[in-house]
């Protein structure tokens, strides 16, 4: 599909598994070199750290000081991309393609100052255009950025996807290609649901919900950027030929939305923790103040329930977060609870999973929620929390039941619909 780009740039991102060894880096370089010789000159390559390297760096930081500042954390874990950029540029040179590597500060990928979860504010593309004028292929470090004070930041795990789409938007590229170790986006995780099949075309709305609900193919923020700026995202397998099947994520028109399946995908997120606060004082603004505090830490809250106690003049609030944010959120909540006029009790429940069904067709087909509940109940799976929107229904269940829940919902909504 590269011929469709015309003179517009194309951004290609290669994830950790794609550049996991020297041999794989050289294979990617040969692919890019072949495209270069066939006329794809205005291409920018974005790379992640080699697979496993970021985890090693995180382990080193944790072993040295698990409570170190996030500034130190970012400086350490961003090092993996520097190595990957240099190796990819070297491999391209060996393949006969002039190449130049850029770290975030060298290119000018400017971000907010929220370490470990920074957001991109601006990208200076002048050096990339200069490279193309000279027949040079630029290689850009994903995952990292720099503040106005030249502090190194990172975008959160999976942030290289965000780097790539943001760069494509800044360049007004024809599309952003995410090269990974799967063929594209599936109706479910094939490791959980073996009967899952590839979705060849997907609307941004569905892709965004699936990413936010636990689908591990794309980072949520990269889909947000694609949707906001109407930047098509192509997900393909690094290790397959250029003409192999893939997923194209784009905006559907009104007619295509009407024709979309009721459920396009089933997701399973095992990294769910439920936090419960009881004995909250009943006073104006206490709920808003609580979630403002949580938001200030950069933690995303998902399902929220609250009610007033029947036996006392107090509130109870429960909500879910990602397991990785548990310690940070608990520490913040303990400090906040000490500031309240009453003793606030905090409980954390682990070993939970969130299973969700997503589809544009839900908007025009009533009865989806009741079917979800019936399917899970008939499978003997207890539902602990529920969240809905126009195009998704999520249920929190015991982690041990997560796989069975996803398989049952996929069978009921996708396999039976195709039969």
C-alpha positions as CSV (number, residue, x, y, z in Angstrom):
1,X,0.0,0.0,0.0
2,X,3.1,2.3,0.0
3,X,2.3,3.4,-3.5
4,X,-0.8,5.1,-2.1
5,X,1.4,7.5,-0.1
6,X,2.5,9.4,-3.2
7,X,4.9,12.1,-2.1
8,X,3.6,12.2,1.5
9,X,5.8,10.8,4.2
10,X,5.3,7.4,5.9
11,X,6.2,6.6,9.5
12,X,7.2,3.1,10.3
13,X,7.5,2.0,13.9
14,X,9.2,-1.2,14.9
15,X,8.6,-2.6,18.4
16,X,10.9,-4.5,20.8
17,X,10.4,-7.9,19.3
18,X,11.0,-6.6,15.8
19,X,14.4,-5.3,16.8
20,X,15.1,-7.9,19.5
21,X,18.3,-9.2,18.0
22,X,21.0,-8.0,15.7
23,X,19.6,-10.4,13.0
24,X,16.1,-9.0,13.4
25,X,17.5,-5.4,13.1
26,X,19.3,-6.3,10.0
27,X,16.1,-7.9,8.5
28,X,14.2,-4.7,9.2
29,X,17.0,-2.7,7.6
30,X,16.8,-4.9,4.5
31,X,13.1,-4.4,4.3
32,X,13.5,-0.6,4.5
33,X,16.3,-0.7,2.0
34,X,14.2,-2.6,-0.5
35,X,11.4,-0.1,-0.1
36,X,13.9,2.8,-0.4
37,X,15.2,1.3,-3.7
38,X,11.7,1.0,-4.9
39,X,11.0,4.7,-4.4
40,X,9.8,5.1,-0.8
41,X,12.3,7.9,0.1
42,X,10.3,10.0,2.6
43,X,10.1,7.3,5.3
44,X,10.9,7.9,9.0
45,X,11.7,4.9,11.2
46,X,10.7,4.9,14.9
47,X,12.2,2.2,17.1
48,X,11.6,0.8,20.6
49,X,14.3,-0.6,22.8
50,X,15.3,-4.2,22.0
51,X,12.8,-6.7,23.6
52,X,13.6,-7.2,27.3
53,X,16.0,-4.2,27.6
54,X,13.5,-1.8,29.2
55,X,12.6,-4.4,31.8
56,X,16.3,-4.9,32.6
57,X,16.7,-1.2,33.1
58,X,13.6,-1.0,35.3
59,X,15.0,-3.9,37.4
60,X,18.3,-2.1,37.7
61,X,16.6,1.1,39.0
62,X,14.4,-0.9,41.4
63,X,17.4,-2.8,42.7
64,X,19.4,0.3,43.3
65,X,16.6,2.4,44.9
66,X,12.9,1.4,44.5
67,X,11.9,4.9,45.8
68,X,14.1,7.0,43.5
69,X,12.7,10.0,41.8
70,X,10.9,9.6,38.5
71,X,13.5,11.9,37.0
72,X,16.2,9.3,37.7
73,X,13.8,6.5,36.5
74,X,13.3,8.3,33.1
75,X,17.0,8.9,32.6
76,X,17.7,5.2,33.1
77,X,14.9,3.5,31.3
78,X,15.2,5.8,28.2
79,X,18.7,4.4,27.5
80,X,17.4,1.3,25.7
81,X,16.1,3.3,22.7
82,X,19.5,5.0,22.3
83,X,21.1,1.7,21.6
84,X,18.3,0.6,19.3
85,X,18.5,3.8,17.2
86,X,22.2,3.5,16.8
87,X,22.0,-0.2,15.8
88,X,19.2,0.4,13.3
89,X,21.0,3.3,11.7
90,X,24.2,1.1,11.5
91,X,22.2,-1.7,9.9
92,X,20.7,0.6,7.3
93,X,24.1,1.9,6.4
94,X,25.2,-1.7,5.9
95,X,22.2,-2.3,3.7
96,X,23.3,0.6,1.5
97,X,20.9,3.2,2.8
98,X,22.3,6.5,4.2
99,X,20.8,6.9,7.7
100,X,20.9,9.3,10.7
101,X,19.7,8.5,14.2
102,X,17.9,11.0,16.5
103,X,17.2,10.9,20.2
104,X,14.3,13.0,21.4
105,X,16.4,16.0,22.5
106,X,18.3,16.0,19.2
107,X,15.1,16.0,17.1
108,X,13.0,18.2,19.4
109,X,10.3,16.0,20.8
110,X,9.0,18.3,23.4
111,X,6.8,16.9,26.2
112,X,5.2,17.8,29.5
113,X,7.2,17.5,32.7
114,X,5.2,14.5,34.1
115,X,8.0,12.0,34.4
116,X,7.2,8.4,33.3
117,X,3.9,9.5,31.8
118,X,4.8,12.6,29.8
119,X,2.6,13.9,27.0
120,X,4.0,15.2,23.7
121,X,3.4,18.9,23.1
122,X,5.4,19.5,19.9
123,X,7.8,17.9,17.4
124,X,10.3,19.8,15.3
125,X,10.4,18.0,11.9
126,X,12.9,20.3,10.2
127,X,15.8,17.9,10.6
128,X,13.7,15.1,9.1
129,X,12.9,17.1,6.0
130,X,16.6,18.0,5.7
131,X,17.5,14.3,5.8
132,X,15.0,13.5,3.0
133,X,16.4,16.3,0.9
134,X,19.8,14.6,1.2
135,X,18.5,11.1,0.5
136,X,18.9,10.0,4.2
137,X,16.5,7.8,6.1
138,X,16.1,9.2,9.7
139,X,15.7,6.8,12.6
140,X,14.0,8.2,15.7
141,X,13.9,7.0,19.3
142,X,10.4,6.2,20.5
143,X,9.2,6.3,24.1
144,X,11.2,9.3,25.1
145,X,10.9,13.1,25.0
146,X,12.4,16.2,26.5
147,X,11.0,19.1,28.5
148,X,11.7,22.8,27.9
149,X,14.4,22.5,30.6
150,X,16.0,19.6,28.7
151,X,14.9,17.0,31.2
152,X,14.6,13.5,29.7
153,X,11.0,12.1,30.0
154,X,9.3,8.9,29.0
155,X,5.8,8.4,27.7
156,X,4.9,5.3,29.7
157,X,5.1,1.7,28.7
158,X,4.1,1.2,25.0
159,X,4.9,4.9,24.4
160,X,6.8,4.2,21.2
161,X,3.4,3.7,19.5
162,X,2.5,7.2,20.7
163,X,5.8,8.6,19.5
164,X,5.2,7.1,16.0
165,X,1.7,8.4,15.6
166,X,2.6,11.9,17.0
167,X,5.4,12.0,14.5
168,X,3.1,11.0,11.6
169,X,0.7,13.8,12.6
170,X,3.5,16.3,12.8
171,X,4.7,15.3,9.4
172,X,1.2,15.1,7.8
173,X,2.1,11.5,6.8
174,X,0.0,9.3,4.6
175,X,-0.3,6.8,7.4
176,X,1.6,5.4,10.4
177,X,2.6,1.8,10.2
178,X,3.0,-0.1,13.5
179,X,5.2,-3.2,12.9
180,X,4.8,-5.8,15.6
181,X,4.9,-9.6,16.1
182,X,1.2,-10.2,15.2
183,X,-0.7,-9.8,11.9
184,X,-2.9,-7.0,13.3
185,X,-5.8,-6.5,15.7
186,X,-7.9,-9.7,16.4
187,X,-11.4,-10.1,17.6
188,X,-9.8,-11.3,20.9
189,X,-6.4,-12.4,22.2
190,X,-5.7,-15.6,20.2
191,X,-3.8,-16.9,23.2
192,X,-7.0,-16.7,25.2
193,X,-9.5,-17.4,22.5
194,X,-7.9,-19.6,19.8
195,X,-10.9,-19.0,17.4
196,X,-10.2,-15.3,17.3
197,X,-9.8,-13.9,13.8
198,X,-8.1,-10.8,12.3
199,X,-10.1,-7.6,11.8
200,X,-8.9,-6.2,8.5
201,X,-10.5,-2.7,9.0
202,X,-11.5,-1.1,12.2
203,X,-13.0,2.2,13.2
204,X,-11.0,4.5,15.6
205,X,-13.8,4.3,18.2
206,X,-13.6,0.5,18.4
207,X,-9.8,0.5,18.4
208,X,-9.6,3.0,21.1
209,X,-12.0,1.2,23.4
210,X,-10.2,-2.1,22.8
211,X,-6.8,-0.6,23.5
212,X,-8.1,1.1,26.7
213,X,-9.8,-2.2,27.8
214,X,-6.7,-4.4,27.7
215,X,-6.0,-5.3,24.0
216,X,-2.2,-5.3,24.0
217,X,-1.6,-4.7,20.3
218,X,-1.7,-0.8,20.4
219,X,-1.1,1.8,23.1
220,X,-4.2,3.7,24.0
221,X,-2.7,7.2,23.5
222,X,-1.5,6.4,20.0
223,X,-5.1,5.5,19.0
224,X,-6.3,8.7,20.7
225,X,-3.9,10.7,18.6
226,X,-4.8,8.9,15.4
227,X,-8.5,9.5,16.0
228,X,-8.1,13.2,17.0
229,X,-6.0,14.0,13.9
230,X,-7.5,11.4,11.5
231,X,-4.2,9.7,11.0
232,X,-4.7,6.1,9.6
233,X,-2.8,3.5,11.6
234,X,-1.7,0.3,9.9
235,X,-0.9,-2.7,12.1
236,X,1.2,-5.4,10.5
237,X,3.6,-8.3,11.2
238,X,7.3,-7.4,10.9
239,X,8.1,-11.0,10.1
240,X,5.6,-11.4,7.2
241,X,5.9,-10.2,3.5
242,X,4.7,-6.7,2.6
243,X,1.5,-8.0,1.0
244,X,0.5,-10.1,4.0
245,X,-2.8,-9.4,5.7
246,X,-3.0,-6.5,8.2
247,X,-5.4,-4.2,10.1
248,X,-6.1,-0.7,9.0
249,X,-7.6,1.6,11.6
250,X,-9.4,4.6,10.3
251,X,-12.6,6.6,10.5
252,X,-15.7,4.9,9.2
253,X,-18.4,6.9,7.5
254,X,-22.0,6.9,8.7
255,X,-23.0,4.1,6.4
256,X,-20.1,1.8,7.4
257,X,-20.9,2.5,11.1
258,X,-24.5,1.3,10.5
259,X,-23.2,-1.9,8.9
260,X,-20.7,-2.6,11.6
261,X,-21.1,-5.8,13.6
262,X,-22.8,-5.6,17.0
263,X,-19.6,-6.8,18.6
264,X,-16.2,-6.4,16.9
265,X,-14.0,-7.6,19.7
266,X,-13.7,-9.1,23.2
267,X,-10.9,-7.9,25.5
268,X,-9.5,-9.2,28.7
269,X,-7.5,-7.2,31.2
270,X,-6.0,-9.2,34.1
271,X,-4.2,-6.2,35.7
272,X,-7.2,-4.9,37.6
273,X,-7.3,-3.8,41.2
274,X,-10.4,-2.6,43.1
275,X,-9.9,0.0,45.8
276,X,-12.6,0.7,48.3
277,X,-12.8,3.6,50.7
278,X,-15.3,3.5,53.5
279,X,-16.3,5.9,56.3
280,X,-15.8,8.9,54.0
281,X,-17.3,12.1,55.5
282,X,-20.6,13.2,54.0
283,X,-19.8,16.7,52.9
284,X,-20.0,18.8,49.8
285,X,-17.1,18.2,47.3
286,X,-15.5,15.3,49.1
287,X,-15.9,12.9,46.1
288,X,-14.6,15.6,43.6
289,X,-11.6,16.3,45.9
290,X,-10.8,12.6,46.1
291,X,-10.7,12.0,42.4
292,X,-8.9,15.3,41.7
293,X,-6.1,14.0,44.0
294,X,-6.0,10.7,42.1
295,X,-5.9,12.5,38.7
296,X,-3.0,14.7,39.8
297,X,-0.9,11.6,40.2
298,X,-1.5,10.6,36.6
299,X,-3.5,7.4,37.6
300,X,-6.4,6.5,35.3
301,X,-9.5,5.4,37.2
302,X,-12.0,3.1,35.4
303,X,-15.2,1.8,37.0
304,X,-16.5,3.8,39.9
305,X,-19.4,3.0,42.3
306,X,-20.4,4.9,45.4
307,X,-23.2,4.8,47.9
308,X,-24.1,6.1,51.4
309,X,-23.9,3.7,54.3
310,X,-27.3,2.6,55.7
311,X,-25.9,2.2,59.2
312,X,-23.9,5.4,59.5
313,X,-23.6,8.9,58.2
314,X,-20.7,8.1,55.8
315,X,-19.9,7.4,52.2
316,X,-18.4,4.3,50.5
317,X,-16.5,4.6,47.2
318,X,-15.1,1.8,45.1
319,X,-13.2,2.1,41.9
320,X,-10.8,0.1,39.7
321,X,-7.2,1.0,38.6
322,X,-4.4,-0.8,36.9
323,X,-2.3,-3.0,39.1
324,X,0.8,-1.1,38.2
325,X,-0.6,2.0,39.8
326,X,-1.6,0.4,43.1
327,X,1.3,1.3,45.4
328,X,1.4,4.9,44.2
329,X,-2.4,5.3,44.6
330,X,-2.4,3.7,48.1
331,X,0.3,6.0,49.3
332,X,-1.5,9.1,48.0
333,X,-4.9,7.9,49.5
334,X,-3.3,7.3,52.9
335,X,-2.0,10.8,53.0
336,X,-5.3,12.2,51.8
337,X,-7.3,10.2,54.3
338,X,-5.2,11.6,57.2
339,X,-6.4,15.1,56.2
340,X,-10.1,14.2,56.6
341,X,-12.1,14.8,59.7
342,X,-13.0,11.1,60.1
343,X,-11.0,7.9,59.9
344,X,-11.2,6.6,56.3
345,X,-10.7,2.9,55.7
346,X,-8.9,1.8,52.6
347,X,-9.1,-1.7,51.2
348,X,-7.5,-3.2,48.0
349,X,-8.8,-6.3,46.2
350,X,-6.5,-8.0,43.8
351,X,-6.9,-11.1,41.6
352,X,-9.6,-9.5,39.4
353,X,-10.0,-9.2,35.7
354,X,-12.1,-7.1,33.4
355,X,-13.8,-8.7,30.4
356,X,-15.4,-6.4,27.8
357,X,-17.3,-6.6,24.5
358,X,-16.9,-3.7,22.0
359,X,-18.7,-2.8,18.9
360,X,-20.3,0.1,17.0
361,X,-23.4,-2.0,16.3
362,X,-24.4,-1.8,20.0
363,X,-25.7,1.7,19.3
364,X,-28.5,0.4,17.1
365,X,-29.1,-3.1,18.7
366,X,-30.9,-3.2,22.0
367,X,-30.4,-6.1,24.4
368,X,-26.6,-6.5,24.2
369,X,-26.2,-5.9,28.0
370,X,-28.8,-8.5,29.0
371,X,-27.1,-11.0,26.6
372,X,-23.7,-10.3,28.2
373,X,-25.1,-10.9,31.7
374,X,-26.9,-14.0,30.6
375,X,-23.9,-15.5,28.9
376,X,-21.7,-15.0,32.0
377,X,-24.4,-16.2,34.4
378,X,-25.0,-19.3,32.3
379,X,-21.2,-20.0,32.4
380,X,-21.3,-19.7,36.2
381,X,-19.2,-16.6,36.3
382,X,-20.1,-14.0,39.0
383,X,-20.1,-10.3,37.9
384,X,-18.6,-8.0,40.5
385,X,-18.8,-4.6,38.8
386,X,-20.3,-3.3,35.5
387,X,-19.4,-0.3,33.3
388,X,-21.1,0.6,30.0
389,X,-20.9,3.1,27.2
390,X,-22.5,3.4,23.8
391,X,-20.1,0.9,22.2
392,X,-18.8,-1.2,25.1
393,X,-19.9,-3.3,28.1
394,X,-17.3,-4.2,30.8
395,X,-17.7,-6.7,33.6
396,X,-15.2,-7.2,36.5
397,X,-14.9,-10.9,37.4
398,X,-12.5,-13.0,39.4
399,X,-9.2,-13.3,37.6
400,X,-9.4,-17.1,37.6
401,X,-12.6,-16.8,35.5
402,X,-11.2,-14.3,33.0
403,X,-10.3,-16.7,30.3
404,X,-13.6,-18.5,30.4
405,X,-15.5,-15.3,30.4
406,X,-13.7,-14.0,27.3
407,X,-14.2,-17.3,25.5
408,X,-17.9,-17.5,26.3
409,X,-18.6,-13.9,25.2
410,X,-16.6,-14.4,22.0
411,X,-18.5,-17.6,21.2
412,X,-21.9,-15.9,21.8
413,X,-21.3,-12.6,20.1
414,X,-18.7,-13.3,17.3
415,X,-18.5,-16.9,16.5
416,X,-22.3,-17.5,16.5
417,X,-22.8,-14.3,14.5
418,X,-20.5,-15.6,11.8
419,X,-22.0,-19.0,11.7
